[in-house]
């Protein structure tokens, strides 16, 4: 199985997955730490993949999404974006809607 096939499988088998440097508890870059904190603030469970653990994953995810940087967030198989996009979405309330579409606004 190619790295692209493996990435597709991982993305499709997790509702919310963050490709990041390090882990949510021990991020290895500020951007990864910030994205993990935003997801935690949204009170959503998410899986994470440490791209530093595997060079083929680190390069492969950039090709998979056609996005040059990490972190990268996927929700229900769809690429959402990196730290800047997530920050804008979080501040506008859009990220929360994407993560929890079933929760109605009161």
N, C-alpha and C positions, 0 to 999 in steps of 0.2 A: 504494500500500500504506500502510495506517495505521501509526502509531507502535506501536500494540498488536500488529499483525501482524508488524512488524519485530522487536519485542522477543521475541515467541513464536518466531520463526524463529531468532534468535540463541541463545536459551535452549535450544531443541531441538537445535541443531547443535553444541553444546559440552557435553561430559560434565560438566565442572565450570566454572562461570562466576561471577565475582564482580563485581557492579556496585558501584563504589567511587568515591570522590573522589580523583582522581589516578591513579597507576599503582602496581603493587607496588614498583617501584624508587623512586618519588617520590610517596608518598601525600600527599594534601593535607589529611588530618585524622587524628587519633589513632586513631579507631575503624577507619578504612579500613586504616591501617598495621597495626593489631593483627590484623585478620582475614586480611590477606595473609601476615603472619608465621605465623599458626596453620596456614594451608594449606601454607606452605613447610615448617613443622615436621612436618607429616603426610607430607611427601615426595610430594605429588601435583601433577601438572601441572594448571594451570588457566588459563582465559582470563579477561581482565578487560576491563571497559568503564568508561571515565572518564566519569562522569555530568556532570562540570563542563564537558566539551567540547561538550555539546549540551543546551540547555534542555528540548527536547521529550523527550529520553531521561530527564533528571533527574525531570521530572514524570510522564512516562509509566510509568516503572518502579514508582513509588509506587502508581499506579492499577492497574497490571498485577497486583501482588502484594497489593494492599489493605494495604500496610504503609507507614507514614508516613516512615520514615527510610532512609538509605543509610549503610553498605553493606548489600547483600543478596546472599546466597549461594543458588545453584541447583545441584543435583546431579541429573544425568540428568532434567532437566526439572522437578524438584520444588523448590519454594521451601523452603529450610531455615530461614532467619531472618537476623537481623542480628548485630551484635557480641556483645550480651549472651547471646543464645541459643547462638551459636557457642562462646563462652567456656565456658559451662556444659557443652556437649556435649564440647568438647575436654578439659576437666578430668575428665570422667567416662569418657572413652574412647569415647563414642558417636559423635563426629564422625569419628574414624578408621574406625569400622565402616561409617558411611554412605559415606565417600569410597572405601573399599576393601573392599567386601563379599565379594570373592572370596578375600581372604587369610584363611586359617583361623587361629584363635588356637592358639598352641602351648602 
